[in-house]
């Protein structure tokens, strides 16, 4: 690591946008790790397609965060020159790929939320966020369909695939509560009509998740204790390793382009 | 890479301004829904199509390449079946 971290002035709008950008980048990067390694060529392409959708969303959000901040930062600096504690993504999206079931359950939990979230954000009073939402909504709708179909087949498949899917649900469940959390900085944006209150999406999210999980002959954990911290830079041990790979080129050859 | 019990599907795409679905390739998927999703991900990434058909490869009955002579050669000598075989009189103009 030879390049210093940037500093970001996290006004409520900058922080809000950065959090969503980080979700998309980190999940997109995780999915890109499957490229060339997926269980079959068809899914290699499918996961890479989803990764590219998410990285596209991240780019637009970083661009807007940089504009809202109004300083010297740009999308590349925001992605490549912040350290772990400066990242604001959900803990869910940084969790390792694990096996195919873990990757798909993680995707399913997130996409079921993102689908509702972006559709609601199309009504944001912030025209840039509303435009990003209109583009992202179609992508997320497909990600949800893709992961739902897989959850159903993994759960209602073989003994082995059922056990792995159930294991993934049990393992990742505690990271789902963070998607619906709101802090003071977001409360102001919600009141101003710029952000939507994620708590209003919770019932519909639960309904979607429960219906797919039931069809898959799987079960949701009864445990409702939820892990949080990602939105404030308190991450699991996995994110640092991810960032060291994601950022290695820019840290070694600052400003390099091709 | 695909396991032997994952069936093969043939994929047909209708392009933006095309009238008919055209065969574009094949893929492995466990069932029709998954085949349709995989077809979308593999064959329409560059905006190639507006409609997809997937058909189980086993549903196709193919002609035997060994019977090529019997099947297709008899047509080769019947050049009068092509419209270009006939001279159109000048007075007819464009048909």
HADDOCK unambig.tbl for C-alpha pairs under 7 A between the chains (distance, minus, plus):
assign (segid A and resid 40 and name CA) (segid B and resid 1 and name CA) 5.61 0.50 0.50
assign (segid A and resid 40 and name CA) (segid B and resid 2 and name CA) 5.57 0.50 0.50
assign (segid A and resid 42 and name CA) (segid B and resid 38 and name CA) 5.81 0.50 0.50
assign (segid A and resid 42 and name CA) (segid B and resid 42 and name CA) 6.89 0.50 0.50
assign (segid A and resid 45 and name CA) (segid B and resid 41 and name CA) 6.35 0.50 0.50
assign (segid A and resid 45 and name CA) (segid B and resid 42 and name CA) 6.34 0.50 0.50
assign (segid A and resid 46 and name CA) (segid B and resid 38 and name CA) 6.88 0.50 0.50
assign (segid A and resid 46 and name CA) (segid B and resid 41 and name CA) 5.36 0.50 0.50
assign (segid A and resid 49 and name CA) (segid B and resid 41 and name CA) 6.96 0.50 0.50
